[in-house]
Amino acid sequence: MLVLPSQREAAVETELPLSRVLPSPREAMAVRLPTYLQPFLTWLTAKPAPGEEAPSRTAISFVFGALAWIIGGCALTVLPFLLSEPALALWLLVPIGLTATSCGLGLFQVVIFHHCSHGTVFATREGNRRAGRIISALLLFKRFEDYQREHMIHHSAKKLLTEEDEFADFVLGLLGLEAGLSKRELWRRVIVACVSPVFHWKFLSRRIQASLFTGDAAHDWVGRVAWSVAIVATVATGTFWLFLLAWVLPVTVLLQIATIFRILVEHSFPEAELIAARDKEFVCHATCGVFPGAQPPLEKADSLPGVVAWAGWWANMLTVQLFVRLFVLVGDAPCHDFHHRRPATKRWTTYIHARQQDLDNGSPGFPTGYFEAWGLMRAVDRSLASLAATAPATLGREPAAHAAAPVGFGQRLQEG
């Protein structure tokens, strides 16, 4: 089903228009680029080529994949420091390693921990619970049972974007964004949060409280012991500073920056009438697929302008868009709209093709088709524009709060 945005959405959305005049970026890539590149482009953009079959993948493969990213990332980060005279180029391994580690942590956060709360990673409920508790204790996520309870509230159309919703609590509370502020001011607050030691300490302290001081001794002591052993061991061996660089930095500041941008694009704020209705139409308009990538050049690479255009496109895809895919939009994060329509499906393991098939089938059970945005920053801008266009009263916010300095919006936040 193809549904055009409403007048208000057209004013605040910056994604490519739903038009048949030009193919979507992914369709254009399928036409203009060789077949052997299509699997990589499917993973990078999180969109399949037309007619592409879904590869088989198990849930447990995501666990091993996340571990591989973390182990490999930590190894790359410390390698130049272990060599007596590393070549200058080897120092590039440090940012590459930090990105890889952050990717693995994001996969544990967005994919494994999250889908354990839906009971769809391991075969049994107890298996999902145990895995979730270990992850939350070691990676400083909210205690699994607390996260699971709040996440189920988040999936209720009656609670989404309300004071009880973890998304709204993070965006309006911890980030200090407010409905009705100018988009410029909202962007300023986001940028300040990313570089503010005060914000990161506040975020981290809440994570520590929600992970290591929950009152659940069996859970809390797993994390306390693991972190204490790691700190003591690295101090004793004189490698504490490497531990801070290769592990603590990604687990804290880097993961928190990625979380800011990932959560901001998970949802937007539809028209007041849709928010008030709180039905499936509201859910459709409050979510949007976000895909790394850009429209490839129309020119062929058989002239100087064509070569320049394609070189620029590939440079963007293999730097900016690849970084976005590894650092922010990890796992099935680009297809968060599909998850809200089919939260209990086990087809999340093939999320790229599952979403596309649901779109092609008209998204049965929902009155409106899918929306999509290409490019992370465009998607963030879209979300902030929708918040700027929303009256505070629509979200149950007092006008005074709209003009005041950022304050808490409850005590919950989405750490997992």
Order of alpha helices (4+ residues) and beta strands (2+ residues): alpha-alpha-alpha-alpha-alpha-alpha-alpha-alpha-alpha-alpha-alpha-alpha-alpha-alpha-alpha-beta-alpha-alpha-alpha-alpha-beta-alpha-alpha
